[in-house]
């Protein structure tokens, strides 16, 4: 069986991380797997198992290009380069790649709401055109069913638990709270600022990550102005090298995950693997995935209280539960479930 996994970037966003890890696990089970992607900034952010074939389509930057134009160009370039006839299964991992092919399986990591016409149309087509769907949590599958009448197969993410569990904690000048994912509306970045300002002094707020197709400059400006108003000075690292991320996560006093919309919460699961206390926003999907292994907050004040307790009141039982939860989510199990689905579809 020849499998093509399609993604939209070579940079370390959640869907790209998922695609590479799934491809490697499928290859480890003997599958013939090719990852197709757009080469934003060159090759992938990390080495890829040589058993996985790579097809990176050049995607040069165009100065002054708007978000809608960039999305349409992304779809057109990937569609022109991709050769679907070579594969038994074509599996798109995001909105862009699902628009670049005519017949595919689609993984819906989470649902977005767009106001830009090109993005709204792209999002809709990427849901209704695929002939089969995968969701990484039952909560997102329920949203897809309620909104579009589509029944998706639920296959949870895997986690590289050992990579984070064995990491040597990073040492910084002061203890720090960590958030991974950059500064954008879906990540609840302004709520995190407000929560941080309510906490006792003595902790830095470190924010890592942030590669995205979308233009969040206005939100970033709002976030920066809010930081000035609150009198706080977060440390914004931007993208962190693949090999450096586990140590950064392992060294955190607590991991903040205040996203307003998620499909699974891979970054938070990685923090649990590292033994770091985690605080997430109280969303149905995160209750489903994390249960009692994390603390919850629904607004800045309750997020602040949960973070304060996470730092000041160690909970060994919760730490053990978090490590076990992360260890239970393997990419091998995810790959086996995908292969079972593929065989059913091909048959």
Secondary structure, DSSP 8 states (H G I E B T S, - for coil): -EEEEE-S-SS--HHHHHHHHHHHHHHHTT-EEEEEEEETTSS-SS---TTSEEEEEE----TT--HHHHHHHHHHHHHHH--GGG-SEEEE-SHHHHHS-SS-EEEE-------SHHHHHHHHHHHHS-SEEEESSHHHHHHHHHHH----EE------HHHHHT------SS-EEEEES-S-GGGTHHHHHHHHHTS-SS-EEEEE----SS--HHHHHHHHHHHHHHT---EEEES--HHHHHHHHHT-SEEEE--SS-SS-HHHHHHHHTT--EEEE--HHHHHHHGGGSEEESSHHHHHHHHHHHHHS--HHHHHHHHHHHHH--HHHHHHHHHHHHHHHH-
